[in-house]
Amino acid sequence: MIITHPNEQRKVPGKASQFTGLALGDAVMPATDGVIINTVSFAPGSRTHWHEHEAGQLLIILSGYGLICTDGETPQPLRTGSWVWIPPGERHWHGAAPDSFFTHTAISFGATRWSDAVSTDDYERHHHDQ
């Protein structure tokens, strides 16, 4: 059993190799039995880099307005109360919309493989397609 109290948690800036813009991560549960749980808060326009999860990822949207995109597709909107299952090996990114803060809890299974930054064109594609 692992118990973590709120005053022991630290919000830390996302790594530049994994995020574009300002994102603060709160490690709810560090890697335990192949599962990592983080609550991440994104400033407007901030987002992850492209990445994929060995055994999948569940996102639970806590607040704000965000976007998620699978490689080769159009970014999709995320709102408070939404949840998303990303299957194993699906290359994707997620983050805040240009004009909103955004917070989600990410439950990641297995290793995460990080890739390149999401281009401005790929990020802004949702403006033209909606």
C-alpha positions, -999 to +999 in steps of 0.1 A: +000+000+000+012+035-008-004+066+007+005+101-005-008+132+012-014+164-008+013+184+011+039+159+000+032+163-037+052+187-058+042+204-090+072+204-113+076+219-148+073+195-177+106+186-194+114+205-225+120+172-242+084+162-236+064+195-237+060+227-257+050+257-235+043+256-197+030+224-182+031+216-145+031+179-135+019+166-101+031+130-096+000+113-080+018+080-082+053+075-096+060+043-116+045+015-095+039-019-111+041-005-146+015+023-139+023+060-136-004+085-126+002+123-131-021+153-130-008+178-155-019+214-158-012+232-191-011+269-199-030+280-230-013+266-261+009+242-242+011+206-252+030+173-250+053+162-277+044+133-299+045+101-278+031+066-274+025+042-245+036+006-244+003-006-228-020+024-233-031+055-215-063+068-199-068+106-197-095+121-174-102+157-181-105+177-148-108+213-161-106+236-190-106+231-228-080+210-245-071+191-276-059+156-284-046+142-317-036+109-331-008+111-358-024+117-392-057+128-379-074+162-369-071+174-333-102+166-313-117+188-285-115+178-248-137+193-221-141+190-184-156+156-176-144+139-208-121+109-207-100+093-234-085+058-238-054+058-260-045+022-271-010+008-269+014+021-295-009+049-308+013+080-315-005+111-302-003+144-284-026+163-260-026+197-243-044+230-239-064+249-265-049+282-275-072+302-253-077+280-223-059+265-193-064+227-192-058+200-165-060+162-169-051+132-149-030+108-170-029+071-161-001+056-182+005+018-185+040+005-194+068+026-208+062+059-226+082+066-258+087+103-264+093+117-299+095+151-316+077+183-308+042+189-324+046+215-351+027+248-349+009+237-382-002+204-367-013+221-335-033+248-353-049+225-378-080+222-356-088+259-363-091+252-400-110+219-398-137+228-373 
